[in-house]
Amino acid sequence: MEPIRIAVAIPARIDRVWSAWTRPDRITSWFAPEARLEARVGGAFELFFDPTDHEHQCTKGCAFTTFEPKKRLGFTWRGPDRFERLMNDSASLTSVLVTFSSEDGTTRVLVEHHGWGTGAEWEEARAWHQKAWEEVLGSLSSFLESEAEGLEETPD
């Protein structure tokens, strides 16, 4: 099955976009309310969508697979609990690659989600993730735009 590919152009410098993906104190502002990130290949990429439960609705056990500062990062991925049987054991984890490029103060972010199996259940999981990644990138864009507004000085 084809990978999911979604791109967005964000009116923010690449260093701000990069840190939004790689710093726990920033990723929790737009992706998940709790995170454990160890920004290096092999380091944890764990997001907890319910901070009171570190066993469900999370990416516990996922790790960075690629780490090229301000260029690319990759990580393994676990799906939500509804697809647990299908894609959440270590042999069936999918992978995500995020590529960053910058031009004139705008950063283009490309998310590619690979590793989909075949069959109706995989098609359902892929469709769910397609929508989820669109929402996640929208949230990232909104977060960085609102953060930029907060950074601007207001006239007296």
C-alpha positions as CSV (number, residue, x, y, z in Angstrom):
1,M,0.0,0.0,0.0
2,E,1.2,3.5,-0.8
3,P,2.7,5.6,2.0
4,I,0.7,8.6,3.3
5,R,2.3,11.8,2.1
6,I,1.1,15.2,3.4
7,A,2.9,18.5,3.1
8,V,2.3,21.9,4.6
9,A,4.0,25.2,4.3
10,I,4.3,27.0,7.6
11,P,5.2,30.7,7.8
12,A,7.9,30.1,10.5
13,R,11.7,29.7,10.5
14,I,13.0,26.2,10.3
15,D,14.6,26.2,13.7
16,R,11.2,26.9,15.3
17,V,9.5,24.2,13.3
18,W,12.3,21.7,14.1
19,S,12.1,22.4,17.8
20,A,8.4,21.9,17.8
21,W,9.0,18.3,16.7
22,T,12.0,17.6,18.9
23,R,11.5,19.2,22.3
24,P,9.0,17.7,24.7
25,D,8.0,21.2,26.1
26,R,7.0,22.2,22.5
27,I,5.5,19.0,21.1
28,T,3.0,18.9,24.0
29,S,1.6,22.3,22.8
30,W,0.3,20.9,19.5
31,F,0.6,17.1,19.2
32,A,0.0,15.3,22.5
33,P,-0.4,16.5,26.1
34,E,2.6,14.5,27.4
35,A,5.8,13.4,25.6
36,R,9.1,11.6,26.2
37,L,11.5,12.6,23.5
38,E,15.2,11.7,23.4
39,A,16.3,13.6,20.3
40,R,18.8,11.2,18.8
41,V,18.7,8.0,16.7
42,G,17.5,5.2,19.0
43,G,16.1,7.7,21.5
44,A,12.5,7.6,22.6
45,F,9.7,9.1,20.5
46,E,6.8,8.5,22.9
47,L,3.6,10.5,22.9
48,F,0.9,10.0,25.5
49,F,-2.5,11.2,24.3
50,D,-4.0,10.4,27.8
51,P,-1.3,11.4,30.3
52,T,-3.1,9.3,33.0
53,D,-2.5,6.1,31.0
54,H,0.9,5.3,29.6
55,E,-0.2,1.9,28.2
56,H,-3.0,2.9,25.8
57,Q,-3.5,5.6,23.2
58,C,0.2,6.3,23.0
59,T,3.4,5.6,21.1
60,K,5.2,3.9,24.1
61,G,8.2,2.0,22.8
62,C,8.6,4.0,19.6
63,A,12.0,5.6,18.8
64,F,13.8,8.0,16.5
65,T,15.2,6.1,13.5
66,T,16.5,9.2,11.6
67,F,17.8,12.4,13.1
68,E,19.4,15.0,10.8
69,P,19.0,18.4,12.5
70,K,16.7,20.8,10.6
71,K,16.5,18.4,7.7
72,R,14.9,15.0,8.5
73,L,13.6,13.0,11.4
74,G,12.1,9.6,11.4
75,F,10.4,7.5,14.1
76,T,8.5,4.2,14.5
77,W,4.8,4.5,15.1
78,R,2.1,2.7,16.9
79,G,-1.6,3.3,15.9
80,P,-4.4,4.0,18.3
81,D,-5.9,1.3,20.4
82,R,-8.6,0.5,17.8
83,F,-5.8,-0.8,15.5
84,E,-3.7,-2.3,18.3
85,R,-4.0,-5.9,17.1
86,L,-3.1,-4.9,13.6
87,M,-0.1,-2.5,14.0
88,N,1.1,-2.2,17.5
89,D,3.4,-5.1,18.1
90,S,7.1,-4.7,17.4
91,A,7.0,-6.7,14.2
92,S,4.2,-4.5,12.7
93,L,5.1,-1.0,13.7
94,T,4.9,1.5,10.9
95,S,7.4,4.3,10.3
96,V,7.2,8.1,9.8
97,L,9.7,10.3,8.1
98,V,9.4,14.1,8.4
99,T,11.4,16.2,6.0
100,F,12.0,20.0,6.5
101,S,13.0,22.6,3.9
102,S,13.1,26.3,4.2
103,E,12.7,29.2,1.8
104,D,12.2,32.9,2.6
105,G,11.1,32.4,6.2
106,T,8.6,29.6,5.3
107,T,9.2,26.0,6.3
108,R,7.8,23.2,4.2
109,V,7.1,20.0,6.3
110,L,6.5,16.7,4.5
111,V,5.2,13.8,6.5
112,E,5.5,10.3,5.0
113,H,4.0,7.4,6.8
114,H,5.2,4.0,5.6
115,G,4.8,0.4,6.3
116,W,1.1,-0.3,5.6
117,G,0.1,-3.9,5.1
118,T,-2.7,-5.1,2.8
119,G,-6.3,-5.9,3.4
120,A,-9.4,-4.1,4.6
121,E,-8.2,-3.5,8.1
122,W,-5.0,-1.9,6.9
123,E,-7.0,0.2,4.5
124,E,-9.1,1.4,7.4
125,A,-6.0,2.1,9.5
126,R,-4.3,4.0,6.7
127,A,-7.5,6.1,6.1
128,W,-7.7,6.9,9.8
129,H,-4.0,8.0,9.8
130,Q,-4.4,10.1,6.7
131,K,-7.0,12.2,8.4
132,A,-5.1,12.3,11.7
133,W,-1.9,13.5,10.0
134,E,-3.8,16.3,8.2
135,E,-5.2,17.4,11.6
136,V,-1.8,17.1,13.3
137,L,-0.1,19.3,10.7
138,G,-3.0,21.8,10.9
139,S,-2.4,21.9,14.7
140,L,1.3,22.4,14.2
141,S,0.7,25.2,11.8
142,S,-1.8,26.9,14.1
143,F,0.5,26.5,17.1
144,L,3.4,28.1,15.3
145,E,1.3,30.9,13.9
146,S,-0.2,31.8,17.3
147,E,3.2,31.6,18.9
148,A,4.6,34.0,16.3
149,E,1.7,36.4,17.0
150,G,2.6,36.3,20.7
151,L,6.3,37.0,19.9
152,E,5.4,40.2,17.9
153,E,5.7,43.4,19.8
154,T,2.5,45.4,20.1
155,P,2.7,49.2,19.7
156,D,2.1,51.4,22.8
